[in-house]
Amino acid sequence: MVFPEIGEAGQARLKRSTAIIIGCGALGTISASLLTRAGVGKIRIIDRDFIEFHNLQRQVLFDEEDIRLNLPKAIAAEKHLKKVNSEIEIEGIAADVNPANIEKLVAGADVILDGLDNFETRFLINDVALKLNIPWIYGGALASQGMSLTIIPHRTACYRCIVPGTTSGGLAFTCDTAGVISPAPGIVANVQTAEALKILVGSDQINRNLLVFDVWENNYSLLQVKANPDCPACLGLYEFLDGKFGTRTTSLCGQNAVQVLPAHKTDISLSELAGRLKSAGEVTFNDFLLIFTTDSSQIMVFPDARAIIRNTDDEVYARGLYAKYIGA
């Protein structure tokens, strides 16, 4: 309240506000903690995943006891944050965000924060944010690099303006295949939180540029971005929300396996993928098939980016593994 740009009136606005955080990894845990401590009145945290030991390197809300209890990330986050600020409402939801449920999950939001690790759900957030006129803040971190962009529907460039969602994709690194050092998501999440606070108190100091940095190389840039006049989302065509695009999954009857089809038709290099996966598990491949084994799961990947996830019939879990390791 002493900070003049917020003051008593701004603090009161924060208490009346609702923030939705989708994804509770490195970005989501930090932004959830900061928004809780800032006194945002209602915080909803949504994530489909469980905590693993290697998450503790950067996902600051969790501890080893959460892993022993086998808690979903969203539920563990709720448990910890309620001990931080008992005067606000904190809701953890363990769910897969998809076209069928996202509008209900973000209902009543004043701002949405991106804590995700995949492009597909970001396009979905972008669609629902533009449709419901909810500001949202993109954030991403990988290795020592980070990016963030504040998106005000129909006033700034949207995510799809700068990342076309219908082009054929190639392989994308993920935290599990390229690594990430904790300062990178830490910086991104702090920037996201600052932007969320500006939105919630009605500040006109919102950053309309794309922040790009490399904390290891000491490079920091603000890149000017402009709305694309031909952007389908800005024109009201919510193709991801309508389910036109997106990863498709099918349980393979009697095989205890799930087939995952990528959102777009594409060809991938199995040798390149093998190089990226070798640090995360056991990999064998030829010109026709790559087999990747990690923990209790086996992923079979084909040159058209199709994959079969063995030893599970859980389609949500299969999509999560695909995004985590293939990232196509």
Backbone as numpy.savetxt, mean C-alpha at the origin, in Angstrom:
# Nx Ny Nz CAx CAy CAz Cx Cy Cz
-1.49 22.51 19.88 -2.32 23.72 19.88 -1.46 24.98 19.88
-0.22 24.87 20.37 0.69 26.02 20.37 1.17 26.32 18.96
1.28 25.31 18.12 1.72 25.51 16.74 0.66 26.34 16.02
1.01 27.55 15.55 -0.02 28.48 15.05 -0.79 27.98 13.84
-0.17 27.14 13.01 -0.86 26.66 11.81 -1.95 25.65 12.13
-1.96 25.14 13.37 -3.04 24.25 13.81 -3.90 24.96 14.85
-3.31 25.31 15.99 -4.05 26.05 17.00 -5.17 25.23 17.63
-5.93 25.86 18.50 -7.03 25.17 19.17 -8.12 24.76 18.19
-8.42 25.63 17.23 -9.47 25.31 16.26 -9.06 24.13 15.39
-7.80 24.10 14.98 -7.31 22.99 14.17 -7.29 21.69 14.95
-6.91 21.76 16.22 -6.90 20.55 17.04 -8.32 19.99 17.20
-9.28 20.89 17.33 -10.68 20.46 17.42 -11.12 19.80 16.12
-10.65 20.33 14.99 -10.98 19.72 13.70 -10.38 18.33 13.59
-9.16 18.16 14.08 -8.53 16.85 14.05 -9.35 15.84 14.84
-9.86 16.26 15.98 -10.62 15.34 16.81 -11.93 14.93 16.15
-12.45 15.76 15.26 -13.70 15.44 14.55 -13.45 14.69 13.25
-12.19 14.43 12.92 -11.82 13.89 11.61 -11.68 12.38 11.63
-11.76 11.80 10.43 -11.56 10.36 10.24 -10.47 10.14 9.19
-9.47 9.37 9.56 -8.39 9.01 8.64 -8.41 7.51 8.42
-8.29 7.11 7.17 -8.24 5.70 6.80 -6.83 5.38 6.31
-6.22 4.34 6.88 -4.90 3.90 6.45 -5.05 2.52 5.83
-4.72 2.40 4.55 -4.83 1.13 3.85 -3.43 0.56 3.67
-3.17 -0.52 4.37 -1.84 -1.11 4.40 -1.14 -0.75 5.70
-0.74 -1.77 6.45 -0.16 -1.52 7.77 1.23 -2.15 7.86
2.07 -1.80 6.89 3.46 -2.21 6.93 4.30 -1.08 7.49
5.44 -0.84 6.86 6.34 0.20 7.35 5.69 1.58 7.30
5.07 1.92 6.16 4.42 3.22 6.04 3.22 3.33 6.98
2.37 2.32 6.96 1.13 2.39 7.73 1.34 2.42 9.23
2.32 1.66 9.73 2.53 1.66 11.18 3.01 3.02 11.67
3.88 3.65 10.89 4.40 4.96 11.31 3.32 6.02 11.22
2.61 6.09 10.10 1.57 7.12 9.97 0.44 6.90 10.97
0.08 5.64 11.24 -0.96 5.36 12.22 -0.54 5.84 13.61
0.70 5.59 13.97 1.20 6.03 15.27 1.19 7.55 15.38
1.65 8.23 14.33 1.72 9.69 14.38 0.32 10.32 14.41
-0.60 9.79 13.62 -1.96 10.34 13.62 -2.66 10.09 14.95
-2.38 8.94 15.56 -2.93 8.65 16.89 -2.43 9.66 17.90
-1.15 9.94 17.86 -0.55 10.88 18.81 -0.95 12.32 18.51
-1.34 12.59 17.27 -1.79 13.93 16.91 -3.23 14.19 17.34
-3.97 13.14 17.71 -5.33 13.32 18.19 -6.40 13.29 17.13
-6.12 12.63 16.00 -7.18 12.45 14.99 -8.27 11.56 15.61
-9.52 12.01 15.52 -10.59 11.40 16.29 -10.92 9.97 15.98
-10.83 9.58 14.69 -11.11 8.20 14.31 -10.10 7.75 13.27
-9.49 6.62 13.54 -8.49 6.06 12.63 -8.86 4.62 12.34
-9.01 4.30 11.05 -9.32 2.94 10.63 -8.10 2.41 9.87
-7.61 1.26 10.29 -6.42 0.65 9.70 -6.84 -0.67 9.04
-6.52 -0.82 7.75 -6.96 -1.99 7.00 -5.74 -2.69 6.40
-5.62 -3.98 6.67 -4.51 -4.75 6.12 -4.92 -6.22 6.09
-4.45 -6.96 5.09 -4.83 -8.36 4.94 -3.79 -9.33 5.47
-2.65 -8.81 5.93 -1.49 -9.66 6.19 -1.24 -9.89 7.67
-0.36 -10.86 7.94 0.10 -11.16 9.30 1.55 -10.72 9.44
2.00 -10.62 10.68 3.34 -10.11 10.95 4.36 -11.24 10.85
5.50 -10.95 10.21 6.60 -11.87 10.13 7.83 -11.24 10.79
8.79 -12.09 11.18 9.94 -11.57 11.92 10.70 -10.50 11.15
10.84 -10.68 9.83 11.62 -9.69 9.08 10.90 -8.35 8.98
9.60 -8.31 9.29 8.87 -7.02 9.30 9.37 -6.10 10.41
9.86 -6.68 11.50 10.21 -5.88 12.68 11.34 -4.91 12.40
12.08 -5.12 11.34 13.18 -4.23 10.97 12.68 -2.82 10.67
11.41 -2.70 10.24 10.93 -1.38 9.81 9.49 -1.09 10.21
8.74 -2.08 10.66 7.33 -1.88 11.00 7.23 -1.65 12.50
7.28 -0.37 12.87 7.69 0.01 14.23 6.63 -0.24 15.31
5.42 -0.54 14.95 4.39 -0.77 15.96 4.46 -2.17 16.56
5.08 -3.11 15.87 4.97 -4.52 16.23 6.16 -5.00 17.05
5.96 -6.14 17.71 7.04 -6.75 18.47 6.95 -8.28 18.33
7.89 -8.97 18.94 7.94 -10.44 18.80 6.72 -11.12 19.41
6.13 -10.51 20.43 4.95 -11.10 21.05 3.77 -11.14 20.07
3.65 -10.12 19.22 2.59 -10.13 18.20 2.74 -11.31 17.27
3.97 -11.66 16.95 4.22 -12.79 16.06 3.88 -14.10 16.77
4.25 -14.21 18.04 3.93 -15.43 18.79 2.42 -15.62 18.91
1.68 -14.51 18.99 0.22 -14.57 19.08 -0.44 -14.73 17.71
0.37 -14.68 16.64 -0.13 -14.82 15.27 -1.22 -13.80 14.96
-0.96 -12.55 15.31 -1.95 -11.49 15.12 -1.86 -10.89 13.73
-3.01 -10.61 13.09 -2.99 -9.82 11.86 -2.42 -8.43 12.15
-1.81 -7.84 11.16 -1.18 -6.54 11.35 -2.18 -5.49 11.84
-3.35 -5.45 11.24 -4.33 -4.42 11.60 -4.79 -4.57 13.05
-4.96 -5.80 13.50 -5.42 -6.04 14.87 -4.32 -5.72 15.87
-3.07 -6.09 15.54 -1.95 -5.75 16.42 -1.77 -4.24 16.52
-1.94 -3.55 15.39 -1.82 -2.09 15.40 -2.89 -1.47 16.30
-4.11 -1.93 16.18 -5.18 -1.43 17.04 -4.85 -1.63 18.51
-4.37 -2.82 18.84 -4.03 -3.14 20.24 -2.98 -2.18 20.79
-1.93 -1.94 20.04 -0.86 -1.07 20.52 -1.30 0.39 20.60
-2.03 0.86 19.59 -2.38 2.27 19.53 -3.42 2.67 20.57
-4.27 1.73 20.96 -5.23 2.05 22.02 -4.53 2.33 23.35
-3.32 1.83 23.51 -2.55 2.12 24.71 -1.89 3.50 24.64
-1.81 4.04 23.43 -1.17 5.34 23.22 -2.16 6.48 23.47
-3.38 6.34 22.94 -4.37 7.41 23.04 -5.74 6.78 23.22
-6.23 6.80 24.44 -7.52 6.17 24.75 -8.70 7.10 24.46
-8.44 8.33 24.05 -9.51 9.30 23.84 -10.02 9.32 22.40
-9.40 8.53 21.52 -9.85 8.49 20.14 -10.32 7.08 19.79
-10.98 6.94 18.64 -11.47 5.64 18.19 -10.49 5.04 17.18
-10.02 3.85 17.47 -9.08 3.16 16.58 -9.69 1.82 16.20
-9.76 1.57 14.90 -10.38 0.34 14.42 -9.43 -0.37 13.46
-9.03 -1.58 13.81 -8.21 -2.39 12.93 -9.08 -3.40 12.21
-8.96 -3.47 10.89 -9.77 -4.39 10.09 -8.83 -5.29 9.29
-8.88 -6.59 9.56 -8.09 -7.55 8.80 -8.89 -7.96 7.57
-8.59 -7.34 6.45 -9.39 -7.58 5.24 -8.55 -7.32 4.00
-8.92 -7.98 2.93 -8.34 -7.74 1.61 -9.15 -6.63 0.94
-8.51 -5.53 0.59 -9.21 -4.41 -0.04 -9.39 -4.74 -1.53
-10.63 -4.70 -1.98 -10.93 -5.06 -3.37 -12.11 -4.23 -3.87
-12.45 -4.33 -5.15 -13.54 -3.50 -5.68 -14.87 -3.71 -4.97
-15.09 -4.89 -4.41 -16.38 -5.18 -3.79 -16.56 -4.52 -2.43
-15.45 -4.20 -1.74 -15.61 -3.70 -0.37 -15.00 -2.33 -0.11
-14.24 -1.77 -1.06 -13.48 -0.58 -0.73 -14.37 0.63 -0.43
-15.49 0.78 -1.12 -16.34 1.94 -0.85 -16.88 1.90 0.58
-17.25 0.72 1.05 -17.72 0.59 2.42 -16.59 0.85 3.41
-15.38 0.37 3.09 -14.25 0.51 4.02 -13.82 1.97 4.19
-13.95 2.78 3.15 -13.51 4.18 3.24 -14.65 5.14 3.52
-15.85 4.63 3.74 -17.01 5.49 4.00 -16.74 6.40 5.19
-17.02 7.68 5.02 -16.85 8.65 6.10 -15.46 9.19 6.25
-14.54 8.81 5.38 -13.15 9.26 5.51 -13.00 10.72 5.11
-12.15 11.42 5.84 -11.74 12.77 5.46 -10.42 12.76 4.70
-9.64 11.68 4.88 -8.39 11.51 4.16 -8.04 10.02 4.16
-7.38 9.58 3.09 -6.91 8.20 2.98 -5.40 8.23 2.83
-4.71 7.40 3.60 -3.26 7.30 3.48 -2.90 5.94 2.90
-2.00 5.95 1.95 -1.53 4.75 1.27 -0.35 4.15 2.03
-0.56 2.93 2.57 0.54 2.21 3.21 0.81 0.91 2.49
0.58 0.89 1.18 0.57 -0.35 0.41 1.94 -0.69 -0.17
1.99 -1.91 -0.74 3.21 -2.37 -1.40 2.92 -2.87 -2.80
1.76 -2.47 -3.37 1.45 -2.93 -4.73 0.68 -1.86 -5.49
0.88 -1.86 -6.81 0.27 -0.85 -7.67 -1.24 -1.04 -7.78
-1.66 -2.26 -7.87 -3.06 -2.55 -8.18 -4.02 -1.90 -7.20
-3.75 -2.06 -5.90 -4.66 -1.50 -4.90 -4.56 0.02 -4.87
-3.43 0.57 -5.24 -3.31 2.03 -5.33 -4.23 2.58 -6.41
-4.30 1.91 -7.55 -5.23 2.35 -8.59 -6.67 2.27 -8.08
-6.95 1.29 -7.27 -8.28 1.13 -6.69 -8.58 2.27 -5.73
-7.61 2.61 -4.87 -7.78 3.75 -3.98 -8.01 5.02 -4.79
-7.22 5.19 -5.83 -7.36 6.39 -6.66 -8.77 6.51 -7.23
-9.30 5.41 -7.73 -10.66 5.43 -8.28 -11.70 5.81 -7.22
-11.64 5.15 -6.07 -12.66 5.41 -5.06 -12.51 6.81 -4.48
-11.28 7.29 -4.37 -11.07 8.64 -3.85 -11.65 9.69 -4.79
-11.44 9.50 -6.10 -12.00 10.44 -7.05 -13.52 10.35 -7.09
-14.04 9.14 -7.01 -15.49 8.97 -7.05 -16.17 9.59 -5.84
-15.59 9.40 -4.65 -16.20 9.89 -3.42 -15.65 11.24 -2.97
-14.73 11.79 -3.77 -14.15 13.11 -3.48 -13.42 13.13 -2.12
-12.57 12.13 -1.90 -11.79 12.03 -0.66 -10.31 12.25 -0.99
-9.64 13.22 -0.38 -8.21 13.39 -0.61 -7.45 12.13 -0.16
-6.36 11.81 -0.87 -5.54 10.70 -0.44 -4.07 10.99 -0.72
-3.20 10.27 -0.01 -1.77 10.55 -0.06 -1.02 9.28 -0.42
-0.45 9.30 -1.61 0.34 8.16 -2.08 1.71 8.16 -1.40
2.19 6.98 -1.08 3.54 6.83 -0.55 4.12 5.50 -0.96
5.40 5.48 -1.25 6.07 4.24 -1.59 7.53 4.30 -1.19
8.08 3.17 -0.77 9.49 3.12 -0.39 10.07 1.77 -0.79
11.30 1.79 -1.27 11.98 0.57 -1.69 13.48 0.84 -1.62
14.21 -0.12 -1.07 15.65 0.02 -0.91 15.93 1.29 -0.08
16.60 2.28 -0.64 16.86 3.53 0.08 16.07 4.69 -0.50
15.09 4.37 -1.36 14.35 5.40 -2.08 12.92 5.54 -1.57
12.35 6.71 -1.80 10.96 6.93 -1.40 10.30 7.96 -2.29
8.96 7.91 -2.31 8.16 8.85 -3.10 6.87 9.15 -2.35
6.33 10.35 -2.57 5.03 10.69 -2.00 4.36 11.75 -2.86
3.03 11.66 -2.93 2.25 12.63 -3.69 0.90 12.81 -3.01
0.51 14.05 -2.82 -0.80 14.37 -2.25 -1.79 14.59 -3.38
-2.91 13.91 -3.31 -3.90 13.94 -4.39 -5.22 14.49 -3.86
-5.61 15.63 -4.37 -6.90 16.24 -4.04 -7.81 16.05 -5.25
-8.85 15.23 -5.14 -9.66 14.90 -6.31 -10.13 16.12 -7.08
-9.91 16.08 -8.40 -10.38 17.08 -9.35 -9.73 18.45 -9.15
-8.64 18.48 -8.33 -7.89 19.73 -8.17 -6.41 19.55 -8.46
-5.90 18.34 -8.28 -4.50 18.06 -8.57 -4.42 16.88 -9.53
-3.21 16.59 -9.99 -3.00 15.36 -10.74 -3.34 14.18 -9.85
-3.94 13.15 -10.44 -4.23 11.95 -9.66 -3.13 10.91 -9.91
-3.21 9.80 -9.21 -2.17 8.77 -9.34 -2.11 8.21 -10.76
-3.26 8.04 -11.37 -3.29 7.47 -12.71 -2.83 8.48 -13.77
-2.84 9.77 -13.42 -2.28 10.76 -14.34 -0.80 10.53 -14.55
-0.12 10.09 -13.49 1.34 9.95 -13.57 1.79 8.51 -13.72
0.92 7.55 -13.38 1.23 6.13 -13.54 0.08 5.49 -14.31
0.14 5.49 -15.63 -0.96 4.90 -16.41 -1.21 3.46 -15.99
-2.46 3.11 -15.77 -2.77 1.82 -15.19 -3.05 0.72 -16.17
-3.05 1.02 -17.47 -3.44 0.01 -18.45 -2.30 -0.38 -19.38
-1.10 0.14 -19.11 0.03 -0.26 -19.95 0.54 -1.62 -19.52
1.14 -2.34 -20.44 1.70 -3.64 -20.10 2.84 -3.46 -19.12
2.83 -4.22 -18.06 3.85 -4.08 -17.03 4.94 -5.10 -17.18
6.09 -4.82 -16.58 7.17 -5.78 -16.50 7.33 -6.18 -15.05
8.50 -6.62 -14.72 8.77 -7.00 -13.34 9.02 -5.76 -12.51
8.55 -5.77 -11.29 8.81 -4.68 -10.36 9.45 -5.24 -9.11
10.47 -4.56 -8.63 11.07 -4.97 -7.38 10.08 -4.77 -6.24
10.22 -5.57 -5.19 9.45 -5.40 -3.97 10.43 -5.36 -2.80
9.94 -5.02 -1.62 10.81 -4.99 -0.44 11.43 -6.36 -0.18
10.71 -7.43 -0.53 11.21 -8.77 -0.26 12.24 -9.22 -1.28
12.31 -8.56 -2.42 13.30 -8.95 -3.43 14.42 -7.93 -3.57
14.19 -6.69 -3.19 15.22 -5.65 -3.31 15.67 -5.13 -1.95
14.91 -5.44 -0.90 15.24 -4.94 0.42 14.76 -3.51 0.61
14.80 -3.06 1.85 14.48 -1.67 2.18 15.11 -1.35 3.52
15.71 -0.19 3.62 16.23 0.25 4.91 15.20 1.16 5.57
15.07 1.02 6.87 13.95 1.65 7.58 13.86 3.17 7.45
14.97 3.92 7.29 14.79 5.38 7.15 13.96 5.79 5.94
13.98 4.99 4.86 13.24 5.38 3.65 11.73 5.43 3.89
11.09 4.34 4.35 9.66 4.45 4.67 9.39 5.40 5.82
10.37 5.56 6.73 10.17 6.50 7.83 9.97 7.92 7.33
10.79 8.33 6.38 10.66 9.68 5.82 9.34 9.82 5.08
9.02 8.83 4.24 7.78 8.89 3.47 6.57 9.00 4.38
6.51 8.16 5.41 5.34 8.16 6.30 5.22 9.47 7.07
6.33 10.05 7.46 6.27 11.34 8.15 5.76 12.43 7.22
6.19 12.40 5.96 5.68 13.37 4.98 4.18 13.15 4.76
3.77 11.89 4.61 2.36 11.59 4.42 1.53 12.12 5.59
2.02 11.91 6.80 1.28 12.36 7.98 1.16 13.87 8.01
2.24 14.56 7.68 2.19 16.02 7.64 1.16 16.50 6.63
1.12 15.86 5.46 0.14 16.24 4.45 -1.29 15.94 4.92
-1.46 14.82 5.61 -2.79 14.49 6.14 -3.24 15.53 7.15
-2.35 15.95 8.03 -2.72 16.97 9.02 -3.10 18.28 8.33
-2.37 18.65 7.28 -2.72 19.87 6.54 -4.13 19.77 5.98
-4.43 18.62 5.37 -5.77 18.42 4.79 -6.83 18.50 5.87
-6.60 17.85 6.99 -7.63 17.76 8.03 -7.89 19.09 8.72
-6.88 19.95 8.81 -7.10 21.25 9.46 -7.46 22.34 8.43
-7.50 21.97 7.13 -7.91 22.93 6.11 -6.81 23.87 5.66
-5.54 23.46 5.77 -4.43 24.30 5.36 -4.34 24.37 3.84
-3.84 25.50 3.34 -3.62 25.65 1.90 -2.16 25.39 1.53
-1.39 24.82 2.46 0.04 24.58 2.24 0.32 23.15 1.74
-0.67 22.52 1.16 -0.51 21.14 0.67 0.52 21.11 -0.45
1.37 20.09 -0.42 2.37 19.94 -1.47 1.74 19.28 -2.69
1.77 19.97 -3.81 1.16 19.47 -5.03 2.18 18.82 -5.97
3.42 18.66 -5.49 4.47 18.07 -6.31 4.79 16.66 -5.83
5.50 15.92 -6.68 5.91 14.57 -6.35 7.27 14.62 -5.66
7.29 14.18 -4.41 8.55 14.09 -3.67 9.25 12.79 -4.05
10.52 12.89 -4.43 11.33 11.73 -4.77 12.67 11.88 -4.07
13.13 10.85 -3.37 14.41 10.97 -2.68 15.11 9.63 -2.60
16.40 9.71 -2.36 17.22 8.55 -2.05 18.04 8.91 -0.82
17.69 8.32 0.31 18.31 8.69 1.57 19.77 8.24 1.62
20.13 7.22 0.84 21.51 6.73 0.83 22.41 7.60 -0.04
21.84 8.04 -1.18 22.60 8.87 -2.11 22.46 10.37 -1.81
21.62 10.71 -0.83 21.41 12.10 -0.43 20.83 12.95 -1.56
19.86 12.36 -2.27 19.17 13.09 -3.33 17.73 13.34 -2.92
17.29 14.59 -3.01 15.92 14.95 -2.67 15.40 15.90 -3.74
14.25 15.57 -4.33 13.70 16.39 -5.40 12.20 16.53 -5.26
11.69 17.66 -5.70 10.25 17.86 -5.86 9.99 18.04 -7.34
9.24 17.11 -7.92 8.98 17.13 -9.35 7.57 17.65 -9.61
7.47 18.63 -10.47 6.15 19.18 -10.79 5.37 18.17 -11.62
4.14 17.92 -11.23 3.28 17.00 -11.97 2.00 17.75 -12.37
1.48 17.38 -13.51 0.28 18.02 -14.01 -0.79 16.97 -14.32
-2.04 17.38 -14.18 -3.14 16.48 -14.50 -3.11 16.14 -15.98
-3.39 14.88 -16.29 -3.47 14.43 -17.67 -4.90 14.63 -18.17
-5.11 15.48 -19.18 -6.49 15.72 -19.65 -7.18 14.48 -20.18
-6.42 13.45 -20.52 -7.00 12.21 -21.03 -7.05 11.11 -19.98
-6.78 11.43 -18.73 -6.77 10.42 -17.68 -8.17 9.84 -17.49
-8.35 8.52 -17.65 -9.69 7.93 -17.51 -10.31 8.18 -16.14
-9.49 8.08 -15.08 -10.04 8.26 -13.73 -10.54 9.68 -13.52
-9.77 10.67 -13.97 -10.20 12.06 -13.84 -11.45 12.34 -14.66
-11.65 11.57 -15.73 -12.83 11.74 -16.58 -14.03 10.93 -16.07
-13.86 10.26 -14.92 -14.97 9.54 -14.32 -15.10 8.09 -14.73
-14.06 7.55 -15.38 -14.06 6.13 -15.75 -13.26 5.37 -14.69
-13.96 4.76 -13.76 -13.30 4.11 -12.64 -13.12 2.62 -12.93
-12.16 2.34 -13.80 -12.02 1.00 -14.36 -11.55 -0.03 -13.33
-10.72 0.39 -12.39 -10.28 -0.55 -11.35 -11.40 -0.79 -10.33
-12.12 0.27 -9.99 -13.24 0.13 -9.08 -14.35 -0.72 -9.68
-14.50 -0.63 -10.99 -15.52 -1.43 -11.68 -15.06 -2.86 -11.93
-13.81 -3.17 -11.57 -13.31 -4.53 -11.73 -12.85 -4.87 -13.13
-12.66 -3.84 -13.98 -12.21 -4.10 -15.35 -10.78 -4.62 -15.36
-9.96 -4.09 -14.43 -8.59 -4.53 -14.32 -8.37 -5.11 -12.93
-7.30 -5.83 -12.77 -6.97 -6.38 -11.47 -6.55 -7.83 -11.56
-5.76 -8.24 -10.60 -5.30 -9.63 -10.54 -6.49 -10.55 -10.35
-6.52 -11.64 -11.12 -7.60 -12.61 -11.02 -7.07 -13.91 -10.42
-7.85 -14.51 -9.57 -7.43 -15.75 -8.94 -8.49 -16.82 -9.12
-8.03 -18.07 -9.19 -8.93 -19.21 -9.31 -8.37 -20.36 -8.49
-9.18 -20.89 -7.57 -8.76 -22.08 -6.83 -8.81 -23.28 -7.77
-7.74 -24.07 -7.75 -7.65 -25.24 -8.62 -8.19 -26.45 -7.87
-9.32 -26.91 -8.29 -10.05 -27.96 -7.58 -9.19 -29.21 -7.37
-9.12 -29.68 -6.13 -8.43 -30.91 -5.81 -6.92 -30.81 -5.78
-6.35 -29.61 -6.00 -4.90 -29.48 -6.07 -4.30 -28.70 -4.90
-5.14 -28.13 -4.02 -4.66 -27.27 -2.95 -3.72 -26.21 -3.51
-4.23 -25.51 -4.52 -3.42 -24.51 -5.21 -4.35 -23.44 -5.78
-3.78 -22.26 -6.00 -4.52 -21.14 -6.56 -3.75 -20.61 -7.76
-4.46 -20.41 -8.88 -3.85 -19.80 -10.05 -4.07 -18.29 -9.98
-3.01 -17.53 -10.24 -3.08 -16.07 -10.24 -2.76 -15.57 -11.63
-3.66 -14.76 -12.19 -3.45 -14.16 -13.50 -3.21 -12.67 -13.31
-2.18 -12.11 -13.94 -1.89 -10.68 -13.76 -2.97 -9.80 -14.35
-2.95 -8.54 -13.93 -3.97 -7.60 -14.38 -3.89 -7.34 -15.88
-2.68 -7.40 -16.44 -2.50 -7.07 -17.85 -1.69 -8.17 -18.53
-1.96 -8.36 -19.80 -1.20 -9.33 -20.59 0.24 -8.84 -20.72
1.18 -9.67 -20.34 2.58 -9.27 -20.39 3.46 -10.50 -20.43
4.68 -10.31 -20.89 5.68 -11.36 -20.87 6.79 -10.94 -19.91
7.32 -11.90 -19.17 8.39 -11.60 -18.23 9.58 -12.51 -18.49
10.73 -12.05 -18.05 11.95 -12.83 -18.16 12.10 -13.68 -16.90
12.05 -14.99 -17.07 12.18 -15.87 -15.91 13.59 -15.81 -15.33
14.59 -15.60 -16.16 15.95 -15.50 -15.64 16.12 -14.23 -14.80
15.51 -13.14 -15.26 15.57 -11.89 -14.48 14.83 -12.05 -13.16
13.66 -12.68 -13.21 12.90 -12.91 -11.99 13.68 -13.80 -11.03
14.34 -14.81 -11.55 15.14 -15.70 -10.70 16.23 -14.92 -9.98
16.85 -13.99 -10.69 17.88 -13.17 -10.06 17.35 -12.34 -8.92
16.12 -11.89 -9.05 15.54 -11.05 -8.00 15.07 -11.88 -6.80
14.70 -13.12 -7.07 14.13 -13.95 -6.00 15.16 -14.76 -5.24
16.37 -14.88 -5.76 17.33 -15.82 -5.18 17.70 -15.49 -3.74
17.59 -14.22 -3.36 17.92 -13.85 -1.97 16.77 -14.14 -1.01
15.59 -14.47 -1.55 14.40 -14.64 -0.70 13.99 -16.10 -0.53
14.61 -17.02 -1.28 14.23 -18.42 -1.18 14.94 -19.25 -2.22
14.48 -20.47 -2.41 15.09 -21.39 -3.37 14.44 -21.23 -4.74
15.27 -21.09 -5.78 14.75 -20.83 -7.13 15.37 -21.81 -8.12
14.52 -22.40 -8.95 14.97 -23.15 -10.13 14.13 -22.69 -11.31
14.73 -22.72 -12.52 13.95 -22.27 -13.67 14.56 -22.82 -14.95
13.71 -22.82 -16.00 14.17 -23.05 -17.36 13.43 -22.05 -18.24
13.38 -22.31 -19.53 12.73 -21.35 -20.42 11.21 -21.32 -20.27
10.65 -22.30 -19.59 9.20 -22.47 -19.58 8.56 -22.30 -18.21
9.36 -22.42 -17.15 8.78 -22.44 -15.81 9.83 -22.05 -14.77
9.41 -21.24 -13.81 10.24 -20.92 -12.64 9.53 -21.44 -11.40
10.27 -22.10 -10.53 9.71 -22.58 -9.27 10.45 -21.91 -8.12
9.69 -21.21 -7.29 10.25 -20.47 -6.15 9.64 -21.02 -4.87
10.48 -21.40 -3.94 10.01 -21.97 -2.68 10.48 -21.11 -1.52
9.55 -20.73 -0.67 9.88 -19.96 0.53 8.90 -20.35 1.63
9.41 -20.53 2.83 8.59 -20.94 3.96 7.79 -22.20 3.58
6.47 -22.15 3.69 5.63 -23.32 3.39 4.97 -23.23 2.03
5.34 -22.23 1.24 4.66 -22.01 -0.03 5.60 -22.25 -1.21
5.01 -22.67 -2.31 5.74 -22.83 -3.56 5.00 -22.07 -4.65
5.74 -21.25 -5.38 5.16 -20.45 -6.45 5.75 -20.90 -7.77
4.88 -21.28 -8.70 5.29 -21.65 -10.05 4.90 -20.51 -10.98
5.88 -19.94 -11.68 5.65 -18.78 -12.53 5.95 -19.14 -13.97
5.09 -18.66 -14.88 5.21 -18.94 -16.30 5.61 -17.66 -17.05
6.12 -17.77 -18.26 6.59 -16.59 -18.99 5.54 -15.52 -19.23
4.25 -15.88 -19.20 3.19 -14.88 -19.39 2.77 -14.24 -18.07
3.59 -14.42 -17.01 3.36 -13.86 -15.67 2.25 -14.55 -14.90
1.69 -15.59 -15.49 0.73 -16.40 -14.75 1.48 -17.19 -13.68
0.83 -17.42 -12.54 1.49 -18.16 -11.46 0.50 -19.12 -10.81
1.04 -20.20 -10.29 0.26 -21.13 -9.47 0.90 -21.17 -8.09
0.10 -20.82 -7.09 0.56 -20.82 -5.70 0.13 -22.14 -5.08
1.08 -22.97 -4.72 0.76 -24.29 -4.20 0.71 -24.28 -2.67
0.07 -25.30 -2.12 -0.07 -25.49 -0.67 -0.99 -24.47 -0.02
-1.95 -23.96 -0.77 -2.98 -23.09 -0.21 -4.20 -23.10 -1.11
-5.37 -22.88 -0.52 -6.57 -22.65 -1.30 -7.17 -21.27 -0.98
-6.38 -20.45 -0.29 -6.81 -19.11 0.11 -6.43 -18.12 -0.99
-7.41 -17.62 -1.72 -7.13 -16.74 -2.85 -6.57 -15.39 -2.42
-7.00 -14.88 -1.27 -6.45 -13.62 -0.76 -4.97 -13.79 -0.44
-4.65 -14.89 0.23 -3.25 -15.17 0.57 -2.41 -15.33 -0.70
-2.98 -15.99 -1.69 -2.26 -16.19 -2.95 -1.98 -14.87 -3.65
-2.95 -13.96 -3.68 -2.72 -12.65 -4.28 -1.65 -11.89 -3.52
-1.66 -12.03 -2.20 -0.64 -11.36 -1.40 0.76 -11.86 -1.71
0.91 -13.17 -1.85 2.22 -13.74 -2.19 2.66 -13.28 -3.58
1.73 -13.22 -4.50 2.05 -12.78 -5.86 2.58 -11.35 -5.85
1.85 -10.46 -5.13 2.29 -9.06 -5.05 3.62 -8.94 -4.33
3.83 -9.79 -3.34 5.03 -9.71 -2.51 6.28 -10.12 -3.25
6.18 -11.17 -4.06 7.38 -11.73 -4.67 7.48 -11.51 -6.17
6.36 -11.48 -6.88 6.42 -11.30 -8.33 6.38 -9.83 -8.67
5.41 -9.13 -8.08 5.34 -7.67 -8.26 5.16 -7.24 -9.69
4.49 -8.05 -10.50 4.34 -7.71 -11.91 3.09 -6.89 -12.13
